[in-house]
Amino acid sequence: MVRKIIHIDMDAFFASIEQRDNPELQGKPVAVGHGSDRGVVAAASYEARKFGVHSAMPAVIAKRKCPNLIFVPPRFDVYKDVSSILMNIFNEYTSLVEPLSIDEAFLDVTTNKKGLSSATLIAREIKNRIVETTGLTASAGISINKFLAKIASDYRKPDGLFVIKPNEVLPFIEALPVEKFFGVGPRTSQKMHELGIFCGKDLQQTDLQLLIRQFGKVGNFFHQVAHGIDQRPVIPHRVRKSVGIENTYLLDLDEQEQMLIALLELEEGLWRRIVNHGRFGKTITLKVKYSDFEQITRSQSFLHPITDRTCIHGVVTELLQTANPTKKVRLLGITISNFEEEETTGPVQLTIDFD
């Protein structure tokens, strides 16, 4: 049963919108965010990425890497409007659209509204529609499952299109460095290297039980995708798994009283989001980032959903006491997760010509 999955990923989405709307920024290194000493890069243009600037990088480090970096404040309302246009385009081709974020999505076009047999043709049409309607470029990856489609979309960025056909899947994976596998970060890749695993072929030849012993449940995932297996369906309506809020402070918080006041402000905003979400979770997580950029999280779970705001306050206050009281705090965040499970159903898989 061969599916046709497309992954569409916009190219430097936030920064590209800013360059589109302000011609003076075109061709220049741009960072969306705030350039203050406490600021953080939300997104970087390709010109800025050449200097090593990337999202979530502190502004002071970004400016050190790229002295000519231009900071532009984010306009989230504009980004959301463009995102709505993108999702409308996707839904013209298939109802099986799974947004991963504001600027990327999976599309299952095995059967589609246009009656087109070529996933590659659909991807090209979508890319052209995006340029025509938004003035922006996107990259597309096409293959038989989510894992491969997402890798393919990143293969020829920006404005790329890359196809991994069914008969090319195993040779492609065999040559793929483990660093390119979803879920393999720096620590995992280092551990794999120590085990003699450097590419997909090495991963294919590694015993499943060894992978599970070394990496836990995700070891089974690595083993499956190394053999081209990824049965995850494209789910059009994703259930939100957490609701959170955080703030980076202009000045470091160095007293417990300051931190408690800051948490009260976060709790108020978080509670509004939870009420709007309409569902209540059973796990509270406190995130603390210190002035030296060390980051910790502390969590507490309950048997039943948390429906009382005062409970959140009591828990985060206790969790704060477990943090290092002698270090200055740069950022605080609170997240509610572990919502009640909801059943989802996937698409029917059909076999049709891939090209």
C-alpha positions, 0 to 999 in steps of 0.5 A: 500500500503506497501513500503519496505524502507531500511536506510543504515548508515555507522558506524562512517564513517570518523573515521572508515576509518582512523582506517582501513587505520592505524592499530595503531588506531584500538581500540583507541579513534580517532577524525577526525579533528584538535586538536588545540585550535580552532579545531572542531571534525568532527567525532569520533570513538566509542571508543571516543564516550564512553567518550562523544566525538561527532561531532561538539564538540570543540577540547578543550572540547573533549580533556578534556573529553578524554585525550588520544584522538587521532586527525587525520586530515580529508581526504575528497577525500578518504571519497568521494571515499568510498562514491562513492563505497557505492552509486554504491552498492546501485544502483545495487539493486534499482534506488530509492536511496536517499543519505542523506549525504556522508555516509547514504541513503534511498533505496526503494526496494519495486520493485528492480533490483534483483527481491528479495522479502525480504527487509531484505535479500537485506539489509544483502547482501548490508551490506556484500558487503560493508564489502567486498569492503570497509572493513567497517561496516554499520547499516541497518534499514528496515520498511514501511517508511522513519521515521521508517527505519531511527530509525531502523538503529540506533537501534543496532549500530554498524554493526546492522540490525533491522526490523520493520514489518508492524504488529509491527509498532504501538506497536513499536511506542507506546513504543518509547520515544519522544526523538527518534522521528525525529525533537524532540530535547532537547527543543521540548522534554522538552515542550512535557514532560510539556504536559505529552507526554513522548512516542509514545503512549502519542503522539498518544493520544494527540489532533492534534490541540493541537500539531499544536498550540504548535509546528506549522506545525511540530505538524501535522508531529508528529501526523502522524508519531505517527500513523505510517504514513509517505508518503514521497517518496524516491527521487533519485535526491535531489535538493540542497536547499542551498549553504554555506561556513564558517570558524573558525578563529585561532584567534578571530576577534575583529574589524569590519575591520577584520570581513569585510575582512574575509567576502570578502574572504568567498564571493569569495569562496561562489560565485565560489560554486554558479556558479558551482551549476548553480542556484541562490537563493533569501535568504542570511544568515549570521552566526556568532559564538562568542568566548563564542560559542553563535551563531546567524544568520541573513537573508535577502530575495529578490523577485528575485534570486541574480545573482550579487556578489556585492549584496551579499557583500552589504547584509552581510555587513549590516547584520554584523552591526546587530550583537553584535559589542562588542563581539569577533567573532570565526566563520563566515559563509554565505549561499545562499538558497531559490532556484527556486522550481523544480518538483519531482516525487515519486515511485509507491507503491506496496504491496508485502510480507515484509519478 
